[in-house]
Amino acid sequence: MSKHNSLKATGSAAGKRSVLKRFERIKLMQERGTWKEGQSPIGLPKTKAEG
């Protein structure tokens, strides 16, 4: 029996992420100047990757 086309993992590793991880969001917020020192890293707003 063969796999259905939707279940094949072709190109999944090379796919572009639409949302950044927590440490990436903090770094981007620091660059933008919206990160406050001592702010909790929990509950950050979702930030889309640029470019």
NORBEL-V950277 format. One record per residue. N is the residue number from 1. RES is the residue in one letter. SS is DSSP state (@ for helix, = for strand, . for the rest). OMEGA is omega as a letter, one per 40 degrees, with the letter a starting at -180 (none if undefined). D_FIRST is the distance of its C-alpha to the first C-alpha in whole Angstrom. Layout:
# NORBEL-V950277
n->N res->RES ss->SS omega->OMEGA d_first->D_FIRST
n->N res->RES ss->SS omega->OMEGA d_first->D_FIRST
This chain:
# NORBEL-V950277
n->1 res->M ss->. omega->a d_first->0
n->2 res->S ss->. omega->i d_first->4
n->3 res->K ss->. omega->i d_first->7
n->4 res->H ss->. omega->a d_first->9
n->5 res->N ss->@ omega->a d_first->13
n->6 res->S ss->@ omega->a d_first->15
n->7 res->L ss->@ omega->a d_first->13
n->8 res->K ss->. omega->a d_first->14
n->9 res->A ss->. omega->a d_first->17
n->10 res->T ss->. omega->i d_first->18
n->11 res->G ss->. omega->a d_first->22
n->12 res->S ss->. omega->a d_first->22
n->13 res->A ss->. omega->a d_first->25
n->14 res->A ss->. omega->a d_first->27
n->15 res->G ss->. omega->a d_first->27
n->16 res->K ss->. omega->i d_first->31
n->17 res->R ss->. omega->a d_first->32
n->18 res->S ss->. omega->a d_first->34
n->19 res->V ss->= omega->a d_first->36
n->20 res->L ss->. omega->i d_first->38
n->21 res->K ss->. omega->a d_first->38
n->22 res->R ss->@ omega->a d_first->41
n->23 res->F ss->@ omega->i d_first->43
n->24 res->E ss->@ omega->i d_first->42
n->25 res->R ss->@ omega->i d_first->43
n->26 res->I ss->@ omega->i d_first->46
n->27 res->K ss->@ omega->i d_first->47
n->28 res->L ss->@ omega->i d_first->47
n->29 res->M ss->@ omega->i d_first->49
n->30 res->Q ss->@ omega->i d_first->52
n->31 res->E ss->@ omega->a d_first->52
n->32 res->R ss->@ omega->a d_first->52
n->33 res->G ss->. omega->i d_first->55
n->34 res->T ss->. omega->i d_first->53
n->35 res->W ss->. omega->i d_first->53
n->36 res->K ss->. omega->a d_first->55
n->37 res->E ss->. omega->a d_first->56
n->38 res->G ss->. omega->i d_first->56
n->39 res->Q ss->. omega->i d_first->53
n->40 res->S ss->. omega->i d_first->50
n->41 res->P ss->. omega->i d_first->47
n->42 res->I ss->. omega->i d_first->45
n->43 res->G ss->. omega->i d_first->45
n->44 res->L ss->. omega->i d_first->45
n->45 res->P ss->. omega->i d_first->44
n->46 res->K ss->. omega->a d_first->41
n->47 res->T ss->. omega->a d_first->42
n->48 res->K ss->= omega->i d_first->40
n->49 res->A ss->. omega->i d_first->39
n->50 res->E ss->. omega->i d_first->42
n->51 res->G ss->. omega->none d_first->41
